[in-house]
């Protein structure tokens, strides 16, 4: 792209360029409007005016946000440095506090492993806004610009998001000592039919995966207790309510103390890979990179 293509018959509107860069970085008109303090209609109008001025589309609109077209990537690469330096020179960013970092993911993994690791950053001034939930709706919200980083339990499809492996969680079959003693020497998995099953969901996603991987068969069982938080399932299992299949990181202390016992030690335990997901364009908020680096480090040492 040449300077002549950018300027055409005259210089482009600076506000439109700032809005364009915000949309390119956020991957969403909604998120860009929030960060610029503008209405979404204003952002939409400015992008349309810029596209008309340039004579070409800049973004492919979708239900979950926008994807930059090649011309827009080239334009953003040329504009990012001068607009950022202008913002510093005019005091728009200098000395200002970066926006909060919006982080989302499973409540148990965030609360047990990742948020404690982020405590030093918060103490140093980084602001966090944490949302918990299931992977699919959180990824949809990420595409719409509501989050900066999402910890996902599966790799997202398509090319609108960038995902990197974060950590592997191993699943273990456990029960309280009293149940473990009653089951000692009996053949698994058949003997478990006599013991209550505890799960975080009625469709038993973790237990069913364990059965397929370890025992090579389908699990035909109904949960005696379901709770939509695996920490509650850990506590109920340790209290003697029954057996469960749980992520090892979540019950490591209970296994070490003897409050829970392993019922089975497969040579090849099932694992699930967690991914750290963000939009492809680099965030203008420097704290997003700090949080990402700390999350990756914490997951690797877990």
TIVEXFI-821828 format. One record per residue: x, y negated, z negated of N, C-alpha, C in turn; residue in one letter. Coordinates in steps of 0.02 Angstrom, whole numbers, plus 50000, padded with zeros to 5 digits. Atoms other than C-alpha are relative to their C-alpha. Layout:
BEGIN
KELO     nX     nY     nZ    caX    caY    caZ     cX     cY     cZ  resn
KELO      X      Y      Z      X      Y      Z      X      Y      Z     a
...
END
This chain:
BEGIN
KELO     nX     nY     nZ    caX    caY    caZ     cX     cY     cZ  resn
KELO  50043  50060  50000  50000  50000  50000  50045  49938  50000     x
KELO  49959  50060  49995  50074  49832  50050  49968  49943  49961     x
KELO  50026  50059  50034  50055  49664  49963  49945  49968  50043     x
KELO  50050  50030  49956  49958  49607  50115  49933  50035  49992     x
KELO  50062  49962  50009  49831  49747  50089  49967  49979  49935     x
KELO  50029  50019  50065  49809  49694  49907  49971  49930  50004     x
KELO  50021  50070  50002  49796  49507  49935  49952  49982  50057     x
KELO  50045  50016  49944  49709  49506  50105  50003  49926  50016     x
KELO  50003  50071  49983  49650  49330  50138  50011  49955  49939     x
KELO  49988  50040  50060  49687  49274  49960  50009  50044  49940     x
KELO  49988  49960  50060  49730  49330  49784  49935  50031  49974     x
KELO  50057  49966  50030  49616  49454  49698  49983  49970  49932     x
KELO  50023  50025  50064  49515  49409  49544  50035  50037  49944     x
KELO  49961  49969  50054  49621  49440  49388  49955  50040  49953     x
KELO  50044  49963  50045  49472  49493  49282  49978  50066  50032     x
KELO  50018  49938  49966  49422  49621  49413  50057  50050  49997     x
KELO  49942  49955  50003  49598  49691  49413  50008  50029  49930     x
KELO  49997  49975  50068  49599  49704  49224  49947  50054  49987     x
KELO  50054  49952  50008  49432  49792  49229  50016  50064  50038     x
KELO  49981  49942  49961  49492  49908  49366  50051  50043  49962     x
KELO  49948  49962  50035  49645  49958  49265  49972  50034  49938     x
KELO  50031  49970  50059  49540  49989  49109  49959  50061  50020     x
KELO  50040  49943  49976  49422  50103  49208  50045  50057  50021     x
KELO  49953  49949  49977  49568  50194  49287  50030  50037  49941     x
KELO  49970  49969  50058  49646  50227  49117  49949  50039  49958     x
KELO  50051  49968  50042  49484  50274  49029  49964  50057  50035     x
KELO  50036  49949  49963  49409  50379  49168  49924  49993  49993     x
KELO  50072  50010  50012  49239  50304  49129  49984  49926  49998     x
KELO  50023  50069  50005  49145  50141  49154  49978  49984  49928     x
KELO  50024  50010  50068  49067  50163  48982  50057  49987  49951     x
KELO  49942  50008  50045  49233  50185  48892  50037  49935  50014     x
KELO  49965  50062  49983  49313  50041  48987  49961  49939  49975     x
KELO  50040  50055  50026  49168  49927  48942  50009  49991  49925     x
KELO  49990  50003  50073  49188  49972  48759  50067  49969  49982     x
KELO  49933  50024  50016  49374  49937  48760  50011  49927  50021     x
KELO  49993  50069  49977  49356  49773  48855  49952  49952  49964     x
KELO  50051  50042  50032  49209  49711  48751  49951  49971  50049     x
KELO  50047  50022  49949  49100  49697  48906  49940  50047  50003     x
KELO  50056  49955  49989  48932  49769  48953  50018  50047  50058     x
KELO  49986  49953  49945  48932  49921  49067  49980  49972  50067     x
KELO  50022  50030  49937  48836  49825  49197  50051  49950  50027     x
KELO  49947  50047  49978  48973  49692  49201  50058  50038  50030     x
KELO  49945  49959  49974  49107  49825  49224  49982  50027  50069     x
KELO  50023  49972  49936  49006  49907  49363  50001  49947  50054     x
KELO  50003  50054  49951  48979  49741  49450  50070  49978  50021     x
KELO  49932  50021  49983  49164  49695  49442  50034  50051  50044     x
KELO  49970  49948  49958  49218  49862  49513  49971  49999  50070     x
KELO  50031  50005  49934  49092  49847  49654  50026  49941  50039     x
KELO  49975  50060  49966  49151  49672  49693  50071  50011  50024     x
KELO  49931  49986  49980  49332  49730  49696  50002  50048  50059     x
KELO  50003  49953  49944  49289  49876  49810  49979  49965  50064     x
KELO  50021  50037  49941  49198  49759  49928  50056  49955  50026     x
KELO  49944  50044  49981  49346  49640  49926  50055  50040  50035     x
KELO  49947  49959  49971  49467  49782  49966  49976  50039  50061     x
KELO  50027  49963  49943  49350  49866  50090  50005  50075  49994     x
KELO  49997  49928  50010  49362  50039  50013  49980  50018  49929     x
KELO  50018  49977  50066  49301  50142  49866  50062  50016  49959     x
KELO  49944  49987  50044  49414  50159  49716  49989  50063  49957     x
KELO  50014  49945  50045  49325  50292  49613  49945  50044  50029     x
KELO  50054  49953  49984  49221  50447  49643  49956  50006  49938     x
KELO  50045  49999  50057  49070  50432  49529  49973  50070  49988     x
KELO  50027  49936  50019  49010  50584  49434  49958  49993  49937     x
KELO  50044  50003  50059  48889  50628  49295  50041  49994  49936     x
KELO  49960  49999  50061  49034  50644  49172  50057  49949  50002     x
KELO  49948  50050  49996  49136  50491  49219  50020  49987  50072     x
KELO  49977  50015  49933  49238  50436  49368  50070  50031  50010     x
KELO  49934  49974  49982  49388  50510  49459  50031  49951  50050     x
KELO  49966  50048  49956  49514  50392  49539  50017  50031  50067     x
KELO  49980  49979  49933  49539  50408  49726  50074  49981  50010     x
KELO  49928  50012  49991  49718  50408  49795  50019  49926  50006     x
KELO  49986  50072  49993  49710  50223  49843  50000  49967  49931     x
KELO  50005  50029  50066  49657  50182  49664  50061  50018  49957     x
KELO  49939  49980  50037  49804  50281  49592  50059  49957  50020     x
KELO  49946  50042  49975  49923  50183  49701  49994  49928  49974     x
KELO  50012  50068  50024  49844  50017  49653  50014  49995  49926     x
KELO  49989  50002  50073  49848  50059  49467  50075  50003  49984     x
KELO  49928  49995  50011  50032  50106  49478  50034  49933  50010     x
KELO  49970  50065  49985  50071  49935  49551  49978  49946  49950     x
KELO  50027  50052  50044  49962  49837  49430  50017  50010  49927     x
KELO  49994  49986  50071  49998  49923  49264  50053  49958  49966     x
KELO  49946  50036  50034  50166  49845  49223  49989  49925  49999     x
KELO  50009  50073  50004  50130  49664  49274  49941  49980  49957     x
KELO  50057  50019  50042  49958  49663  49190  50014  50012  49926     x
KELO  49982  49988  50070  50027  49740  49031  50048  49945  49975     x
KELO  49954  50053  50020  50168  49611  49028  49963  49934  49992     x
KELO  50040  50061  50006  50042  49472  49057  49960  50001  49935     x
KELO  50038  49994  50062  49937  49537  48912  50045  49986  49940     x
KELO  49953  50014  50055  50091  49534  48799  50017  49926  49997     x
KELO  49979  50070  49998  50140  49360  48856  49945  49953  49976     x
KELO  50056  50043  50020  49966  49288  48826  49973  50016  49931     x
KELO  50022  49984  50068  49948  49369  48656  49941  50046  49996     x
KELO  50058  49954  50002  49810  49489  48707  50017  50064  49964     x
KELO  49981  49937  50034  49910  49635  48639  50052  49987  49946     x
KELO  49945  50010  50047  50057  49560  48545  49974  49991  49929     x
KELO  50018  50006  50070  50041  49584  48359  49932  50027  49983     x
KELO  50067  49974  50012  49868  49659  48379  50003  50072  49977     x
KELO  50005  49931  50022  49815  49821  48299  49969  50042  50055     x
KELO  50031  49957  49949  49787  49959  48427  49933  50028  49977     x
KELO  50065  49972  50016  49614  50032  48436  50008  50067  49965     x
KELO  49997  49933  50030  49573  50188  48335  50007  50054  50054     x
KELO  49994  49942  49956  49617  50354  48414  49941  50046  49986     x
KELO  50059  49958  50008  49462  50459  48445  50020  50073  50015     x
KELO  49978  49930  49997  49502  50642  48410  49940  50045  49986     x
KELO  50057  49955  50009  49379  50787  48424  50023  50072  50006     x
KELO  49983  49929  49996  49381  50976  48403  49962  50040  49948     x
KELO  50032  49958  50050  49329  51121  48292  50013  49974  49929     x
KELO  49993  50027  50067  49297  51065  48113  50052  50037  49959     x
KELO  49955  49960  50042  49395  51209  48036  50073  49988  50017     x
KELO  49930  50008  49981  49555  51190  48137  50024  49929  49988     x
KELO  49982  50069  50014  49554  51001  48126  50011  49989  49925     x
KELO  49997  50013  50071  49520  51000  47940  50054  50038  49964     x
KELO  49951  49958  50036  49638  51140  47891  50071  49989  50023     x
KELO  49932  50003  49973  49787  51118  48006  50020  49931  50024     x
KELO  49977  50059  49964  49788  50959  48107  49993  49935  49962     x
KELO  50007  50064  50035  49719  50818  48000  50051  49991  49944     x
KELO  49946  50010  50049  49841  50851  47856  50065  49980  50033     x
KELO  49938  50017  49965  49982  50841  47984  50000  49928  50025     x
KELO  50005  50069  49976  49917  50671  48042  50001  49949  49943     x
KELO  50003  50045  50058  49916  50598  47865  50056  49948  50002     x
KELO  49947  50052  49998  50088  50512  47885  49985  49944  50051     x
KELO  50016  50051  49951  50027  50422  48042  49946  49953  49973     x
KELO  50052  50042  50029  49871  50360  47953  50030  49954  49947     x
KELO  49967  50041  50052  49979  50300  47808  50040  49943  50031     x
KELO  49960  50051  49966  50083  50203  47935  49957  49952  50042     x
KELO  50043  50048  49966  49931  50115  48009  49959  50026  50058     x
KELO  50040  49972  49945  49861  50231  48142  49928  50013  49974     x
KELO  50070  49989  50017  49670  50233  48137  49973  50059  50040     x
KELO  50029  49941  49968  49577  50395  48175  49925  49998  49994     x
KELO  50072  49988  50002  49396  50427  48219  49989  50072  50023     x
KELO  50002  49928  49988  49363  50614  48208  49928  50023  50011     x
KELO  50064  49969  49985  49217  50707  48286  50010  50075  50004     x
KELO  49995  49927  49997  49187  50893  48263  49941  50028  50040     x
KELO  50054  49969  49961  49086  51011  48371  50027  50055  50044     x
KELO  49983  49947  49954  49088  51144  48506  50035  49973  50062     x
KELO  49957  50022  49946  49205  51137  48654  49963  49968  50058     x
KELO  50032  50026  49939  49084  51112  48799  49972  49929  49992     x
KELO  50024  50069  50006  48993  50957  48733  50056  49951  49986     x
KELO  49945  50046  50013  49156  50882  48670  50038  49983  50064     x
KELO  49967  50013  49936  49236  50901  48842  49958  49954  50044     x
KELO  50044  50046  49962  49085  50818  48922  50007  49929  49974     x
KELO  49992  50066  50029  49104  50674  48801  50069  49971  50015     x
KELO  49933  50023  49981  49291  50665  48839  49999  49971  50071     x
KELO  50005  50025  49932  49252  50646  49024  49964  49933  50003     x
KELO  50038  50063  50001  49130  50507  48981  50036  49945  49962     x
KELO  49960  50051  50033  49265  50415  48884  49988  49990  49927     x
KELO  50016  50009  50071  49202  50443  48707  50057  50023  49955     x
KELO  49943  49976  50039  49361  50531  48648  50064  49987  50038     x
KELO  49935  50004  49969  49546  50512  48680  50033  50069  50006     x
KELO  49970  49934  50002  49599  50689  48634  49948  50050  49974     x
KELO  50045  49947  50022  49500  50850  48616  50039  50065  49992     x
KELO  49973  49932  50010  49558  51015  48542  49945  50048  50022     x
KELO  50050  49956  49970  49467  51144  48648  50019  50073  49990     x
KELO  49989  49929  50010  49446  51330  48621  50006  50038  50066     x
KELO  49989  49971  49934  49459  51362  48808  50027  49946  50046     x
KELO  49974  50048  49951  49545  51281  48957  49942  49972  50041     x
KELO  50054  50028  49960  49427  51159  49045  50008  50015  50074     x
KELO  49999  49987  49929  49380  51192  49225  50008  49934  50039     x
KELO  49994  50059  49958  49417  51073  49367  50064  49961  49988     x
KELO  49939  50040  50003  49547  50937  49387  49989  49932  49968     x
KELO  50014  50066  50028  49464  50792  49298  50031  49991  49931     x
KELO  49969  50003  50066  49551  50834  49133  50067  50035  50001     x
KELO  49934  49969  50007  49729  50876  49085  50002  50040  49935     x
KELO  49998  49957  50059  49750  51024  48965  50069  50032  49993     x
KELO  49938  49966  50015  49905  51093  48881  49989  50049  49943     x
KELO  50008  49953  50055  49915  51249  48772  50026  49970  49935     x
KELO  49982  50030  50065  49919  51196  48590  50023  50054  49951     x
KELO  49983  49948  50048  49920  51355  48485  49959  50062  50014     x
KELO  50036  49936  49997  49870  51538  48481  49976  50018  49930     x
KELO  50027  49978  50064  49754  51591  48341  49987  50075  50003     x
KELO  50009  49928  50003  49755  51774  48290  49939  50016  49957     x
KELO  50059  49981  50037  49596  51859  48230  50014  50062  49958     x
KELO  49989  49945  50047  49594  51976  48080  49934  50025  49973     x
KELO  50059  49967  50028  49465  52099  48011  50011  50005  49925     x
KELO  49987  50007  50072  49445  52064  47824  49937  50012  49959     x
KELO  50054  49995  50049  49340  52095  47670  50031  49990  49931     x
KELO  49976  50006  50069  49353  52070  47482  50028  50067  49976     x
KELO  49969  49937  50024  49454  52200  47383  49951  50055  49984     x
KELO  50048  49948  50018  49299  52291  47319  49976  50038  50061     x
KELO  50021  49967  49939  49238  52326  47495  50058  50038  50031     x
KELO  49942  49966  49971  49413  52369  47554  50013  50067  49966     x
KELO  49990  49937  50037  49427  52501  47417  49948  50052  50020     x
KELO  50053  49953  49981  49259  52578  47464  50010  50027  50071     x
KELO  49989  49980  49930  49312  52586  47647  50067  50037  50009     x
KELO  49933  49970  49995  49488  52653  47611  49995  50073  50020     x
KELO  49999  49931  49977  49518  52814  47707  49943  50019  50046     x
KELO  50057  49985  49957  49356  52804  47804  50015  49976  50071     x
KELO  49985  50015  49931  49354  52795  47993  49967  49935  50021     x
KELO  50026  50062  49971  49336  52623  48072  49995  50009  50075     x
KELO  50045  50051  50029  49238  52548  48149  49935  50027  49972     x
KELO  50065  49972  50018  49096  52669  48109  49980  49984  49928     x
KELO  50015  50011  50071  49109  52644  47920  49974  49930  49986     x
KELO  50022  50069  50012  49077  52458  47937  49925  49990  50010     x
KELO  50072  50006  49990  48897  52490  47987  49963  49997  49933     x
KELO  50031  49999  50066  48860  52511  47801  50014  49937  49959     x
KELO  49979  50060  50037  48935  52342  47752  49972  49938  50035     x
KELO  50028  50061  49969  48854  52170  47781  50053  49963  50042     x
KELO  49957  50038  49954  48928  52071  47925  49987  49926  49992     x
KELO  50004  50073  50009  48964  51885  47903  50030  49966  50061     x
KELO  49977  50032  49939  48982  51768  48051  49979  49927  50000     x
KELO  50019  50070  49995  48974  51585  48100  49945  49989  50051     x
KELO  50053  50006  49951  48849  51620  48239  49966  50068  50009     x
KELO  50040  49939  49995  48712  51748  48270  50023  50045  50057     x
KELO  49978  49959  49944  48788  51806  48435  50069  50031  49989     x
KELO  49939  49966  50023  48948  51860  48343  50058  49993  50050     x
KELO  49950  50005  49947  49073  51789  48470  50069  50026  49979     x
KELO  49933  49979  50020  49231  51821  48368  50002  50076  49988     x
KELO  50003  49928  50015  49180  51994  48305  49994  50041  50064     x
KELO  50009  49963  49937  49123  52049  48478  50065  50002  50039     x
KELO  49936  50001  49965  49288  51995  48552  50049  50048  49967     x
KELO  49956  49954  50037  49383  52091  48417  49984  50072  50018     x
KELO  50021  49931  49985  49281  52249  48451  50022  50021  50070     x
KELO  49980  49984  49932  49312  52243  48638  50075  50011  50006     x
KELO  49927  49999  49993  49498  52210  48620  50032  50056  49961     x
KELO  49967  49952  50045  49540  52325  48474  49970  50070  50005     x
KELO  50032  49935  50001  49412  52464  48477  49976  50023  50069     x
KELO  50020  49982  49932  49370  52460  48663  49927  50018  50007     x
KELO  50071  49986  49997  49183  52461  48634  49960  49938  49982     x
KELO  50043  50056  50017  49036  52345  48615  49979  50004  49927     x
KELO  50022  50003  50069  48985  52289  48443  49924  49996  49998     x
KELO  50072  50001  50008  48806  52332  48401  49985  49989  49926     x
KELO  50011  50018  50070  48770  52242  48239  49961  49935  49996     x
KELO  50036  50062  50012  48669  52103  48164  50029  49968  49937     x
KELO  49969  50034  50057  48741  51973  48047  49953  49998  49941     x
KELO  50039  50008  50061  48683  51976  47868  50001  49927  49977     x
KELO  49993  50071  50018  48743  51796  47847  50032  49964  50058     x
KELO  49968  50044  49952  48780  51658  47972  50006  49931  49969     x
KELO  49987  50068  50023  48856  51489  47930  50041  49965  50052     x
KELO  49967  50034  49944  48910  51361  48061  50066  49966  49981     x
KELO  49935  50025  50021  49076  51331  47974  50040  50060  49975     x
KELO  49962  49940  50017  49209  51466  47967  50029  49997  49929     x
KELO  49975  50005  50069  49273  51398  47800  49948  50028  49951     x
KELO  50052  49971  50041  49105  51444  47725  49999  50076  50006     x
KELO  49997  49928  49991  49120  51618  47800  50058  50030  49962     x
KELO  49943  49977  50039  49293  51637  47723  49981  50006  49926     x
KELO  50018  50000  50071  49224  51591  47551  49950  50055  49984     x
KELO  50049  49948  50012  49075  51707  47567  50031  50070  50003     x
KELO  49966  49936  49994  49187  51850  47623  50042  50014  49938     x
KELO  49958  49991  50059  49308  51823  47479  49958  50012  49937     x
KELO  50044  49990  50057  49160  51819  47359  49968  50068  50000     x
KELO  50025  49932  50000  49114  51995  47412  49935  50011  50038     x
KELO  50064  49992  49964  48965  51966  47528  50004  50053  50055     x
KELO  49994  49951  49947  49033  52082  47663  50066  49992  50037     x
KELO  49939  50005  49960  49161  52090  47804  49991  49949  50055     x
KELO  50002  50048  49945  49206  51969  47941  50064  50005  50041     x
KELO  49940  50011  49959  49328  51934  48083  50013  49926  50001     x
KELO  49984  50071  50011  49417  51769  48053  50068  49983  50031     x
KELO  49933  50022  49979  49562  51666  48121  50048  50007  49941     x
KELO  49952  49987  50054  49717  51713  48021  50021  49936  49964     x
KELO  49977  50061  50032  49767  51531  47990  49951  49977  49946     x
KELO  50052  50025  50045  49602  51502  47899  49997  50040  49934     x
KELO  50004  49959  50061  49620  51644  47773  50069  50022  49977     x
KELO  49932  49982  50018  49809  51649  47753  50010  49999  49924     x
KELO  49992  50005  50073  49801  51592  47571  49963  50055  49964     x
KELO  50040  49948  50032  49664  51716  47527  50033  50069  50009     x
KELO  49964  49937  49989  49763  51860  47604  50062  50003  49956     x
KELO  49939  50000  50041  49920  51807  47512  49983  50010  49926     x
KELO  50018  49995  50071  49829  51796  47344  49965  50066  49984     x
KELO  50037  49939  50012  49734  51959  47367  49926  49991  49997     x
KELO  50072  50011  50001  49563  51877  47373  49967  50032  50060     x
KELO  50023  49964  49941  49545  51955  47546  50050  50054  50017     x
KELO  49956  49945  49979  49614  52117  47614  49988  50015  50074     x
KELO  50006  49979  49930  49650  52169  47792  49970  50070  50001     x
KELO  50031  49935  49992  49540  52314  47844  50031  50040  50057     x
KELO  49971  49967  49941  49636  52352  48003  50061  49961  50022     x
KELO  49938  50032  49976  49810  52318  48073  50015  50024  50071     x
KELO  49989  49978  49931  49803  52335  48262  50070  49980  50024     x
KELO  49934  50017  49972  49967  52339  48359  49996  49937  50043     x
KELO  50009  50058  49955  49897  52209  48479  49937  49962  49978     x
KELO  50060  50036  50024  49780  52092  48382  49976  49950  50053     x
KELO  50026  50050  49951  49665  51982  48486  50018  49929  49979     x
KELO  49984  50070  50013  49712  51800  48502  49957  49956  50045     x
KELO  50033  50050  49959  49630  51643  48569  50044  49939  50004     x
KELO  49957  50059  49991  49726  51496  48641  49959  49936  49995     x
KELO  50030  50066  50005  49678  51321  48589  50039  49952  50046     x
KELO  49970  50048  49954  49711  51178  48712  49989  49929  49976     x
KELO  50006  50071  50013  49744  50994  48687  49983  49966  50067     x
KELO  50027  50025  49937  49643  50902  48820  49993  49924  49998     x
KELO  50010  50072  49993  49643  50721  48880  49989  49984  50073     x
KELO  50008  50021  49930  49602  50623  49036  50070  49990  50031     x
KELO  49934  50002  49968  49744  50621  49165  50035  49933  49994     x
KELO  49968  50066  50002  49774  50433  49162  50025  49986  49929     x
KELO  49971  50016  50065  49888  50375  49023  49959  49947  49964     x
KELO  50038  50048  50039  49800  50283  48883  50041  49937  49988     x
KELO  49967  50063  50015  49840  50100  48855  50014  49994  49925     x
KELO  49990  50002  50072  49834  50135  48668  50062  50042  49982     x
KELO  49938  49961  50015  50011  50184  48610  49991  50050  49945     x
KELO  50010  49953  50054  49941  50273  48458  49973  50067  50024     x
KELO  50023  49936  49973  49861  50406  48569  50060  50047  50010     x
KELO  49940  49960  49989  50035  50466  48618  50031  50023  49934     x
KELO  49973  49980  50066  50091  50466  48435  49960  50057  49970     x
KELO  50043  49947  50027  49942  50571  48383  50011  50065  50039     x
KELO  49989  49939  49960  49967  50692  48528  50066  50034  49980     x
KELO  49935  49971  50017  50151  50717  48485  49997  50035  49931     x
KELO  50004  49971  50066  50110  50750  48302  49956  50063  50000     x
KELO  50043  49940  49995  49970  50873  48346  50038  50059  50029     x
KELO  49961  49946  49969  50085  50973  48459  50052  50028  49951     x
KELO  49950  49978  50049  50220  50978  48325  49969  50041  49944     x
KELO  50034  49965  50055  50097  51031  48190  49977  50069  50022     x
KELO  50024  49935  49976  50023  51170  48297  50058  50050  50008     x
KELO  49943  49955  49989  50195  51241  48337  50031  50024  49936     x
KELO  49971  49979  50064  50245  51250  48154  49950  50036  49956     x
KELO  50052  49968  50040  50080  51323  48094  50012  50075  49994     x
END
